[in-house]
């Protein structure tokens, strides 16, 4: 009877797989949290790089008319004429159509239309 009493008073033996479940869960939870932190940092870096790209594209668009003064078609034609080159007859009627970028028009976004028919 003494043996039966001691077996009921002691804690039941846990299986080996279940004994590691809680430390494994905590470890995996910390790993996923760390992965989330790294993911958010990379996302913030990507957004910063996209903003920087937009600023650079705007700077390039502003610099193109300034560069056209130096190495654009009219500057090259003026340099060629100053250095004694003779233009061909077809080139006399050539005109620079758009020295600056074309204007950008904002088109309205399509809207959602909902029609209800009561019967």
N, C-alpha and C positions, 0 to 999 in steps of 0.2 A: 504494500500500500504506500509505502514511502516513495517508491519509484514513480508511482502514478501521480502522486502529489507534486513531486518535483517537476515532472514533465508538464503539468498544467500550469505551474507557476512561472516557468521560464518562457521567454518570448519565442514564438515559432521561428524556426530557421528560415531566412529569406533565400530565395533562389539566387544564384550568382548573377544572372542577367539583370534581375530587378535591383540588386544592390548597387549596380553601376548606373541605373537609370537616372537618378537625380543629379549626380555629378555630370553625367553626359548631357542631360538637358540644360543645365546651367552653362556648361561649356559651349554648347551649340547656340544658346541664347546670346551669350556674349559675342560669339563669332558673327552671328547675324547682325547684332547691334553695331559691331565694328564695321561690317560690310556696308550697313546703311549710312554710317558716318562718312566713310570713304566715298560712297556713291553721291551723297549730297555735296561733298566738297568738289568732286569732279563735275557735277551738274552746275555748280556755281561758277567754276572755272570755264566751262563751256559757254555759259551765258555771258561771262565777261569777254571771252574771245569773240563771240558773235557781235557784241556791242562794239568792240574794238575794230572788227572787220567793217561794220557799217560806217564807223567814223573814217576809216581809211578809204573806203569807196567814195565817201562824200569829199574827202580831200583830193582824191584823184580826179573826180569830176570837176572840182574847182580849179585844179592845176592844168587841165587839158587846154582850156582857152589860152592860158599863159604860155604853155609850151607851143601852141600853134603859131604864136607870134615868132618864135625862134626857128622852129623846124616844120611849120605847116606848109601846105602847098603854095600859098601866096609868098611866104618867105623864101622858099626854094626858087620860085619863079623870079622873084626880084633879085636874088643872088645870081641866078643864071644869066639874067639880062645884064646885070652889072659886070659880069665877067665875060661878056662878049658872045654869049650863046644866042643863037637866032631861034625864036619860037617857030614851030611849024604852023601852017595856015589854019589848021583846025583848032589849035589851042588858043587862038585870039578870041574866039567867041565863048570860051569856057568861063564859067562863073562859079564862085564858091557859094553853094546854095545855103548851107547851114553851118556858119562858123561856130555856133554854140550848140549845145545839146538841145534836142527838141523838148518842148514843154511837156510835163507829165500831168495828165488829167486824172483826177480821182473818179473812177466809175462807181456808182452806187452799188452796194451789195444787193443781191436778190433777196427779196423778203418772202416770208412764209405766208401763204394765203390759205385761210381756212373757211370753207363754206359748209354750212349746216342746212340740211333739208329736213323739215319736219313733215312727217306723213301720218 
